[in-house]
Amino acid sequence: MKKGDIIEVSIDSIAFGGQGVAKYVIDDRNFTIFVDDAVPGDVVRARIGGRKRKYAYAHIEEFLEKSTKRVDPKCKHFGMSGDNCGGCSLQRLSYEDQLQLKEQHVRDAIERLGGLDGSVVQPAVGCDDPWFYRNKMELSFDVDRNGVLHFGLHVRRRRYDLVKLEECFLFAPYLGKFVQDMRTFFERIDYREESLEPTLKSLVIREGKNTGEILVNLIVENGEATFLDGFVEAVQESLARENVQSVYYTHVLNKKGQRKQLTETLLWGKGTIVDKLLIDVGGKKHELAFEISPQAFFQPNTLQAQKLFGLAIEAAGLSGKEVVYDLYCGAGTIALACAPFAKKVYGIELNESALLNARANAERNSIENAEFAVGDVAKELPNLEEAADVVIVDPPRSGLHESVIEHIGVMQPRRVVYVSCNPTTLARDLALFTKTGYTLERVQPVDMFPQTYHIENVATLVRS
């Protein structure tokens, strides 16, 4: 088998990355074939795009039989062409089938990678509306070899090529028109004064899903932007029917031999927008308001984050008497959501900017029983004076360092709640926790990103 070969295969399943999976035999050797845009039940003629020792990648040349599970995608940029958008990978499946697939991916990881009982994995919690859920979108610029400016989202697995975006069903209904209006504006910019030419990097738009407030941030590198007044006017005109509150310009000085510098300038409006989280824990409800600046981290799916945080707090089993550690706390969203249900909450986060947001949000919401420390979790954890009754961890995709798991095991909190966006590292870490005296009680998948293969999880560990 070599690149360019055409083979006929039947698709059996979908891999965690969203590709169809088929088995193919050559000379009594089994090969796994990953096929773009295929679903279980498809029978296809596929062209090999690349091969490793035991597997190969392919794309569909022709359907011999289409699966009954296949549905028509909603977005015109999703499909089998070579320049389709990389933002979604599962639009060809119904949402019910997407949820079942993600639940199975989590169960497979728990059983195969963690060596644990997969029956603890619960049915995935879906979005009430699997469309228009994102509260942040980053759009990219590029200039091709002919000097033509391109603006939109990246083509799947191609770092520099961009889709000429005309619609998107993940962020908001107005995004397609906004992108086209901004593309028209930037195509008119005169770059003839090359010594002053800035490099357009990206345009970020953020929306408070519970407030409707919008922030737009243009990011450029080097040079001098002489078009900012016109940019503000273009944004306001394009989004005249929306609730635009802030327009920013971020300049990045990035030159060889100099330290990279980032400068944010508010061109128009308020310094931050506000979004709210409505937390419901066993019928007890409370509301939190969060200020969102251009660089602030906030869960990309506001409405589903409310469910995620409620489930994490329920998993913690709080009665109001517990000391809670929130490790890798980011901007403090989980810590502040826990605070009304706990005696004390301590948050640790390496990113100082995120911690400043956490402290500001605690003050904004009049929360006095939450404290935040800046630093590496492995180093700061031993410095916390009060013993933890419950530890909540929400680490990066790479998961927990083994030393953190060992230290938590020594501390012996009665419960550990593990929030994870990566089933494979979650399974690995849960197996390590069981070796320190914990029993895995439950894994609850929460679908934060419909139409994609990503899945969030809330795992509950109890002291044996």
C-alpha positions as CSV (number, residue, x, y, z in Angstrom):
1,M,0.0,0.0,0.0
2,K,1.4,3.4,-1.0
3,K,0.2,7.0,-1.3
4,G,-2.3,7.3,-4.2
5,D,-3.6,3.8,-4.1
6,I,-7.3,3.4,-4.2
7,I,-9.0,0.7,-2.0
8,E,-12.5,-0.3,-1.2
9,V,-13.4,-0.4,2.6
10,S,-16.4,-0.6,4.9
11,I,-16.5,1.9,7.8
12,D,-16.9,0.2,11.2
13,S,-16.6,3.1,13.7
14,I,-15.4,6.7,14.2
15,A,-12.1,7.5,15.9
16,F,-11.6,10.1,18.7
17,G,-10.4,12.6,16.1
18,G,-13.6,12.3,14.0
19,Q,-12.3,10.1,11.2
20,G,-14.1,6.9,10.0
21,V,-12.2,3.7,10.9
22,A,-12.0,0.7,8.6
23,K,-10.0,-2.6,8.6
24,Y,-8.0,-3.7,5.6
25,V,-6.0,-6.9,5.1
26,I,-2.9,-7.1,2.9
27,D,-1.0,-10.4,2.8
28,D,-2.5,-11.5,6.1
29,R,-1.5,-8.2,7.7
30,N,-4.3,-6.0,9.3
31,F,-4.2,-2.3,8.6
32,T,-6.3,0.3,10.2
33,I,-7.5,2.9,7.6
34,F,-8.6,6.3,8.9
35,V,-11.0,7.9,6.3
36,D,-12.0,11.5,6.4
37,D,-15.7,12.4,6.4
38,A,-16.9,8.7,6.7
39,V,-19.4,7.3,9.2
40,P,-20.2,3.8,10.3
41,G,-22.0,1.9,7.6
42,D,-20.4,3.7,4.7
43,V,-18.9,1.6,2.0
44,V,-16.4,3.7,0.0
45,R,-13.7,3.7,-2.6
46,A,-10.9,5.7,-0.9
47,R,-7.5,7.1,-2.0
48,I,-4.5,6.6,0.4
49,G,-3.0,9.9,1.5
50,G,-0.3,8.7,3.8
51,R,0.8,5.5,5.5
52,K,2.5,4.3,8.6
53,R,3.6,0.8,9.6
54,K,0.2,-0.3,10.9
55,Y,-2.3,2.3,9.6
56,A,-3.0,4.7,6.8
57,Y,-5.0,7.8,6.1
58,A,-7.4,8.1,3.2
59,H,-10.1,10.3,1.7
60,I,-13.3,9.3,-0.1
61,E,-13.2,9.1,-3.8
62,E,-16.6,7.5,-4.3
63,F,-19.5,6.2,-2.2
64,L,-20.4,2.6,-3.0
65,E,-23.0,2.6,-0.3
66,K,-24.0,5.4,2.0
67,S,-24.8,4.7,5.7
68,T,-28.2,5.2,7.1
69,K,-26.6,7.2,9.9
70,R,-25.4,9.9,7.5
71,V,-27.2,13.2,7.7
72,D,-26.8,16.3,5.5
73,P,-24.5,18.9,7.1
74,K,-26.0,22.2,8.0
75,C,-23.0,24.3,7.0
76,K,-21.9,24.9,3.4
77,H,-18.2,24.8,4.5
78,F,-18.5,21.2,5.8
79,G,-17.9,18.5,3.3
80,M,-15.5,16.4,1.4
81,S,-13.8,19.1,-0.6
82,G,-10.1,19.7,0.1
83,D,-10.7,23.2,1.4
84,N,-13.5,22.6,4.0
85,C,-13.4,24.2,7.4
86,G,-11.6,22.4,10.2
87,G,-13.9,23.7,13.0
88,C,-16.4,20.8,12.9
89,S,-15.9,17.1,12.2
90,L,-19.2,15.4,13.2
91,Q,-21.9,17.4,11.3
92,R,-22.5,14.3,9.1
93,L,-24.0,12.5,12.2
94,S,-27.3,13.3,14.0
95,Y,-26.8,14.9,17.4
96,E,-28.1,11.8,19.2
97,D,-25.5,9.7,17.4
98,Q,-22.8,12.2,18.3
99,L,-23.6,11.9,22.0
100,Q,-23.6,8.1,21.8
101,L,-20.3,8.2,20.0
102,K,-18.6,10.5,22.6
103,E,-19.9,8.4,25.5
104,Q,-18.4,5.3,23.8
105,H,-15.0,7.1,23.3
106,V,-14.9,7.9,27.0
107,R,-15.9,4.4,28.0
108,D,-13.2,2.9,25.7
109,A,-10.5,5.2,27.2
110,I,-11.6,4.3,30.8
111,E,-11.5,0.6,30.0
112,R,-8.6,0.2,27.6
113,L,-6.2,3.0,28.8
114,G,-7.2,3.1,32.5
115,G,-7.9,-0.6,33.0
116,L,-11.0,0.5,35.0
117,D,-14.7,-0.5,35.0
118,G,-16.4,1.3,32.1
119,S,-19.8,0.9,33.6
120,V,-19.2,4.0,35.7
121,V,-19.5,6.1,32.5
122,Q,-22.9,7.8,32.4
123,P,-24.9,8.8,29.3
124,A,-23.4,12.1,27.9
125,V,-25.2,15.3,28.9
126,G,-26.0,17.1,25.7
127,C,-26.7,20.8,24.8
128,D,-30.2,22.0,24.7
129,D,-29.3,23.6,21.4
130,P,-26.3,22.1,19.6
131,W,-25.9,25.1,17.3
132,F,-24.7,28.7,17.9
133,Y,-23.3,27.8,21.3
134,R,-19.8,29.3,21.2
135,N,-19.1,32.6,22.9
136,K,-15.7,33.3,21.3
137,M,-14.4,33.0,17.7
138,E,-10.9,33.8,16.4
139,L,-10.7,34.5,12.7
140,S,-7.4,34.6,10.9
141,F,-5.7,36.6,8.2
142,D,-3.3,35.5,5.5
143,V,-1.7,37.1,2.4
144,D,-0.9,34.7,-0.4
145,R,2.1,34.8,-2.8
146,N,0.1,37.1,-5.1
147,G,-0.5,39.6,-2.4
148,V,-4.2,38.7,-2.0
149,L,-5.6,39.1,1.5
150,H,-7.5,36.1,2.9
151,F,-9.7,36.2,6.0
152,G,-11.7,33.4,7.7
153,L,-11.2,30.1,9.5
154,H,-8.4,27.5,8.8
155,V,-8.8,24.7,6.3
156,R,-8.7,21.4,8.1
157,R,-5.2,20.3,8.8
158,R,-3.7,23.0,6.7
159,R,-2.0,25.6,8.8
160,Y,-1.8,28.5,6.4
161,D,-4.8,28.1,4.1
162,L,-8.1,29.8,5.0
163,V,-11.7,29.1,4.2
164,K,-13.5,32.1,2.7
165,L,-16.1,31.9,5.4
166,E,-19.7,32.9,4.5
167,E,-21.6,31.3,7.4
168,C,-21.0,29.5,10.7
169,F,-23.5,27.7,12.9
170,L,-21.3,27.5,16.0
171,F,-21.0,31.1,17.1
172,A,-23.9,33.3,16.2
173,P,-26.2,33.8,13.2
174,Y,-24.7,37.2,12.4
175,L,-21.1,35.9,12.1
176,G,-21.3,35.1,8.4
177,K,-22.3,38.7,7.5
178,F,-19.8,40.2,9.9
179,V,-16.9,38.2,8.4
180,Q,-17.9,39.2,4.9
181,D,-18.2,42.9,5.9
182,M,-14.8,42.8,7.6
183,R,-13.2,41.0,4.6
184,T,-14.5,43.8,2.4
185,F,-13.1,46.5,4.7
186,F,-9.6,45.0,4.9
187,E,-9.5,44.3,1.2
188,R,-9.8,48.1,0.7
189,I,-6.9,49.0,3.0
190,D,-3.9,50.6,1.2
191,Y,-0.6,48.9,2.1
192,R,1.5,50.8,-0.4
193,E,3.6,52.4,2.4
194,E,5.5,49.2,3.1
195,S,7.6,50.7,5.9
196,L,4.4,51.3,8.0
197,E,2.6,48.1,7.0
198,P,1.3,46.0,9.9
199,T,0.8,42.3,9.7
200,L,-2.8,41.5,10.3
201,K,-2.9,38.4,12.6
202,S,-6.5,37.7,13.8
203,L,-9.8,39.2,14.7
204,V,-11.5,37.9,17.8
205,I,-15.2,38.4,18.6
206,R,-16.6,37.5,22.0
207,E,-20.3,37.4,23.1
208,G,-21.9,37.1,26.5
209,K,-24.5,34.4,25.8
210,N,-26.6,35.4,28.8
211,T,-26.2,39.2,28.3
212,G,-25.7,39.7,24.6
213,E,-22.8,42.0,25.1
214,I,-20.1,41.8,22.3
215,L,-16.4,42.6,22.3
216,V,-14.3,42.8,19.1
217,N,-10.5,42.7,19.2
218,L,-8.2,43.2,16.2
219,I,-4.7,41.8,16.6
220,V,-1.9,43.1,14.4
221,E,1.9,42.6,14.5
222,N,4.6,45.2,14.1
223,G,4.0,48.2,11.6
224,E,1.6,51.0,12.2
225,A,-2.2,50.6,11.9
226,T,-3.5,53.8,10.3
227,F,-7.0,52.5,9.6
228,L,-8.4,52.1,13.2
229,D,-11.1,54.8,13.0
230,G,-12.4,53.2,9.8
231,F,-12.2,49.8,11.5
232,V,-14.4,50.9,14.4
233,E,-16.9,52.4,12.1
234,A,-17.0,49.2,10.0
235,V,-17.6,47.1,13.1
236,Q,-20.4,49.3,14.3
237,E,-22.0,49.4,10.9
238,S,-21.8,45.6,10.4
239,L,-23.1,44.8,14.0
240,A,-25.6,47.7,14.2
241,R,-28.4,45.4,15.3
242,E,-26.3,43.7,18.0
243,N,-25.1,44.8,21.4
244,V,-21.5,45.9,20.7
245,Q,-19.9,47.2,23.9
246,S,-16.2,47.1,23.3
247,V,-13.8,47.5,20.3
248,Y,-10.1,46.8,21.0
249,Y,-6.9,47.0,19.0
250,T,-4.0,44.7,20.2
251,H,-0.6,45.5,18.9
252,V,2.2,42.8,19.1
253,L,5.7,44.0,18.7
254,N,7.6,40.9,17.6
255,K,11.0,41.6,16.1
256,K,14.2,39.6,16.1
257,G,16.5,40.4,19.0
258,Q,13.7,42.2,21.0
259,R,11.4,40.9,23.7
260,K,7.9,40.4,22.4
261,Q,5.5,43.1,23.7
262,L,1.7,43.2,23.7
263,T,-0.2,46.5,24.0
264,E,-4.0,46.6,24.2
265,T,-5.8,49.8,23.3
266,L,-9.6,50.3,23.8
267,L,-10.7,52.0,20.6
268,W,-14.3,52.4,21.6
269,G,-16.8,51.5,24.4
270,K,-16.3,49.8,27.8
271,G,-13.1,48.1,29.0
272,T,-14.9,44.8,29.5
273,I,-18.1,43.0,28.7
274,V,-20.0,41.0,31.2
275,D,-21.5,37.5,31.0
276,K,-23.4,35.6,33.7
277,L,-23.5,32.0,34.8
278,L,-26.7,30.6,36.3
279,I,-25.7,27.8,38.6
280,D,-28.2,25.2,39.8
281,V,-27.1,22.6,42.4
282,G,-29.9,20.3,43.4
283,G,-32.5,23.1,43.0
284,K,-30.4,25.7,44.8
285,K,-29.7,28.4,42.3
286,H,-27.3,31.3,42.3
287,E,-26.0,33.8,39.7
288,L,-22.5,34.9,39.0
289,A,-21.4,37.8,36.9
290,F,-18.0,37.7,35.1
291,E,-16.1,40.6,33.5
292,I,-14.5,39.5,30.3
293,S,-11.5,41.4,28.9
294,P,-9.8,40.7,25.5
295,Q,-7.4,38.1,27.0
296,A,-9.5,36.7,29.8
297,F,-10.3,33.0,29.8
298,F,-13.9,32.0,29.9
299,Q,-15.5,28.6,29.1
300,P,-16.3,28.8,25.3
301,N,-19.8,27.4,25.8
302,T,-21.5,29.5,28.5
303,L,-24.8,27.7,28.7
304,Q,-23.2,24.2,28.9
305,A,-20.6,25.4,31.4
306,Q,-23.5,26.1,33.7
307,K,-24.4,22.4,33.6
308,L,-20.8,21.4,33.9
309,F,-20.1,23.4,37.0
310,G,-23.4,22.3,38.6
311,L,-22.4,18.7,38.1
312,A,-18.9,19.3,39.5
313,I,-20.4,20.8,42.6
314,E,-22.9,18.0,43.0
315,A,-20.0,15.5,42.6
316,A,-18.1,17.3,45.4
317,G,-21.0,16.6,47.8
318,L,-20.8,20.0,49.5
319,S,-22.8,20.7,52.6
320,G,-21.4,24.2,53.4
321,K,-18.8,22.9,55.9
322,E,-16.0,21.8,53.5
323,V,-12.7,23.3,52.6
324,V,-12.3,23.0,48.8
325,Y,-9.1,23.2,46.8
326,D,-9.6,24.2,43.1
327,L,-6.4,23.3,41.3
328,Y,-5.6,24.8,37.9
329,C,-8.5,27.2,38.6
330,G,-8.0,29.6,35.7
331,A,-10.2,32.6,36.0
332,G,-11.8,31.0,39.1
333,T,-15.1,30.1,37.5
334,I,-15.4,26.7,39.3
335,A,-14.1,28.0,42.6
336,L,-16.5,30.9,42.6
337,A,-19.4,28.6,41.6
338,C,-18.5,26.4,44.6
339,A,-18.1,29.2,47.1
340,P,-21.7,29.6,48.1
341,F,-21.9,25.8,48.9
342,A,-18.5,25.5,50.8
343,K,-16.9,26.9,54.0
344,K,-13.7,28.0,52.1
345,V,-12.3,27.7,48.6
346,Y,-8.7,28.0,47.6
347,G,-7.7,28.3,44.0
348,I,-4.2,27.8,42.5
349,E,-3.3,28.9,39.0
350,L,0.0,29.5,37.2
351,N,-1.3,32.2,34.8
352,E,-1.1,35.5,36.8
353,S,-3.4,37.3,34.4
354,A,-6.1,34.6,34.9
355,L,-5.7,34.9,38.7
356,L,-6.2,38.7,38.5
357,N,-9.5,38.0,36.7
358,A,-10.4,35.4,39.4
359,R,-9.8,37.9,42.2
360,A,-11.7,40.7,40.4
361,N,-14.7,38.3,39.8
362,A,-14.7,37.3,43.5
363,E,-14.9,41.0,44.4
364,R,-17.6,41.7,41.8
365,N,-19.8,38.9,43.1
366,S,-19.1,39.8,46.8
367,I,-17.6,36.4,47.5
368,E,-15.4,36.5,50.6
369,N,-14.7,32.8,51.2
370,A,-12.5,32.3,48.1
371,E,-8.7,32.9,48.0
372,F,-6.4,32.6,45.0
373,A,-2.7,31.9,44.8
374,V,-0.4,32.3,41.8
375,G,2.0,29.5,41.1
376,D,2.8,26.0,40.0
377,V,0.2,23.6,41.5
378,A,2.9,21.0,42.4
379,K,4.9,23.6,44.3
380,E,2.0,25.6,45.9
381,L,-0.2,22.7,47.0
382,P,2.0,21.9,50.1
383,N,1.8,25.6,51.2
384,L,-1.9,25.7,51.8
385,E,-2.5,25.6,55.5
386,E,-6.1,24.3,55.9
387,A,-6.6,20.6,55.0
388,A,-8.9,19.9,52.1
389,D,-12.1,18.0,52.4
390,V,-12.6,18.1,48.6
391,V,-10.1,18.7,45.8
392,I,-11.3,19.7,42.4
393,V,-8.8,19.6,39.5
394,D,-9.3,21.0,36.0
395,P,-5.9,20.6,34.3
396,P,-4.7,21.2,30.8
397,R,-5.2,18.5,28.1
398,S,-1.9,16.9,29.1
399,G,-3.5,16.0,32.5
400,L,-1.9,15.9,35.9
401,H,1.7,15.5,36.8
402,E,2.2,12.3,38.8
403,S,3.6,14.2,41.7
404,V,0.3,16.2,42.1
405,I,-1.6,12.9,42.2
406,E,0.8,11.5,44.8
407,H,0.5,14.7,46.9
408,I,-3.3,14.6,46.8
409,G,-3.2,11.0,47.8
410,V,-1.1,11.9,50.9
411,M,-3.5,14.7,51.8
412,Q,-6.4,12.2,51.7
413,P,-9.4,14.5,50.9
414,R,-12.6,12.5,51.1
415,R,-13.5,13.3,47.5
416,V,-11.6,14.3,44.3
417,V,-13.5,15.8,41.4
418,Y,-11.6,15.6,38.1
419,V,-12.8,17.9,35.3
420,S,-11.1,16.9,32.0
421,C,-11.3,17.8,28.3
422,N,-9.2,14.8,27.3
423,P,-10.5,11.2,27.9
424,T,-7.1,9.6,27.3
425,T,-5.2,11.6,30.0
426,L,-8.2,11.4,32.3
427,A,-8.2,7.6,32.1
428,R,-4.4,7.5,32.8
429,D,-4.7,9.8,35.8
430,L,-7.8,8.0,37.2
431,A,-5.9,4.7,37.2
432,L,-3.1,6.4,39.2
433,F,-5.6,7.8,41.7
434,T,-6.9,4.3,42.4
435,K,-3.4,3.3,43.4
436,T,-3.4,6.0,46.1
437,G,-6.5,4.7,47.9
438,Y,-9.4,6.1,45.8
439,T,-12.3,4.4,44.1
440,L,-13.7,5.7,40.8
441,E,-17.4,6.2,41.5
442,R,-18.7,7.9,38.4
443,V,-17.6,9.6,35.1
444,Q,-20.1,12.0,33.6
445,P,-19.4,13.1,30.0
446,V,-20.7,16.6,29.2
447,D,-20.8,17.7,25.6
448,M,-19.4,21.2,25.6
449,F,-18.6,21.2,21.8
450,P,-21.4,19.7,19.6
451,Q,-20.5,19.0,16.0
452,T,-16.9,18.3,17.1
453,Y,-15.2,15.2,18.6
454,H,-14.3,16.9,21.8
455,I,-16.0,15.9,25.1
456,E,-15.6,17.2,28.7
457,N,-15.9,14.9,31.7
458,V,-16.6,15.2,35.4
459,A,-15.1,12.2,37.3
460,T,-15.8,11.5,40.9
461,L,-13.3,9.7,43.1
462,V,-14.0,8.8,46.8
463,R,-11.7,7.7,49.5
464,S,-11.8,3.9,49.8
